[in-house]
Amino acid sequence: MLQCTAITNLPPDEALPALLAMDDGPDDAEDLLEEKPYVLCELGEHGETTEHAARLWTAETEPPVSLWFLWATSAGGHRVHHRLVLLALCPYRIHHLRENYRQWCGLYEGHPGSHSFHITDPLRDAHHAHIRHNALRAGGSDVEGDDLTS
């Protein structure tokens, strides 16, 4: 499943107090917000009635909880509603037997749609392919037939 491509600005005047109020919140909340003027929905593609969701911080508490920025948009793509909420992480995990590691879902408990490890981000994948392509070119490797441009 492809990742939702909704993006919105993050209101720092609301996010900063929420981060500072968290148990085990970030020590550098202001710096964290400076790095995140915009957030991208982390859910898989979903319907218009489902809120978009971006995780801002996960506390190392037991059980772990995350601060999420949830928002809804109009048919024209304008944000009409948003909220900051603390949500437990999804308990779902998969165990890769060959590599002997576990992968946890990075979304919140009760999230709609697929778990995070079944969601692909085509923008991130294209960016990583571009980085690999440029690294190969810089290293003198033959990248003939590669349709990526620099």
WOTA-V307955 format. One record per residue. SS is DSSP state (H for helix, E for strand, - for the rest). PSI is psi in whole degrees, -180 to 180 (NA if undefined). OMEGA is omega in whole degrees, -180 to 180 (none if undefined). Layout:
BEGIN
SS/PSI/OMEGA  SS/PSI/OMEGA
END
This chain:
BEGIN
-/140/179  E/150/178  E/145/173  -/144/-178  -/14/179  -/138/179  E/147/178  E/160/176  E/149/-180  -/121/180  -/105/-175  H/-29/-180  H/-18/175  H/-36/-177  H/-38/-177  H/-51/178  H/-35/179  H/-42/178  H/-43/-179  H/-28/-179  H/-11/-178  -/141/166  -/130/-179  -/38/176  -/176/-178  -/143/176  -/-26/-175  -/52/-174  H/-40/-180  H/-43/178  H/-41/179  H/-43/-179  H/-33/176  H/-31/179  -/-11/-176  -/63/177  -/-24/178  E/151/176  E/150/-180  E/138/178  -/133/-178  -/-6/-180  -/163/170  E/170/179  -/140/-176  -/170/-179  -/170/-177  -/-23/-178  -/-10/179  -/134/177  -/144/171  E/157/-176  E/133/175  E/129/180  E/131/179  E/-38/-177  E/143/173  E/123/179  -/144/177  -/64/178  -/174/178  -/113/-3  -/156/-180  -/137/175  E/153/-180  E/149/172  E/122/-178  E/142/171  E/114/-180  E/140/179  E/156/177  E/150/-179  E/159/175  -/175/178  -/-27/179  -/0/177  -/5/179  -/139/-180  E/128/-179  E/-14/-177  E/143/172  E/160/177  E/154/175  E/127/-176  E/148/172  E/125/-178  E/144/175  E/150/177  E/151/177  -/131/-178  -/-4/-175  -/138/177  E/159/172  E/149/180  E/117/178  E/106/-173  -/-43/-178  -/-46/-178  -/-9/179  -/56/172  E/158/178  E/145/178  E/123/-179  E/149/173  -/134/-178  -/10/-179  -/-179/-178  E/156/-180  -/132/180  -/13/-180  -/153/177  -/155/172  -/-157/-174  -/158/174  -/159/-172  H/-32/-178  H/-4/174  H/5/-179  -/130/178  E/143/180  -/102/-176  H/-30/178  H/-44/178  H/-43/180  H/-42/178  H/-39/179  H/-45/179  H/-39/178  H/-39/179  H/-42/178  H/-46/179  H/-43/180  H/-48/-179  H/-35/178  H/-41/178  H/-42/179  H/-43/-179  H/-32/179  -/-1/178  -/9/178  -/152/178  -/119/179  -/25/180  -/142/-180  -/-9/177  -/127/-176  -/10/177  -/146/177  -/157/-180  -/NA/none
END
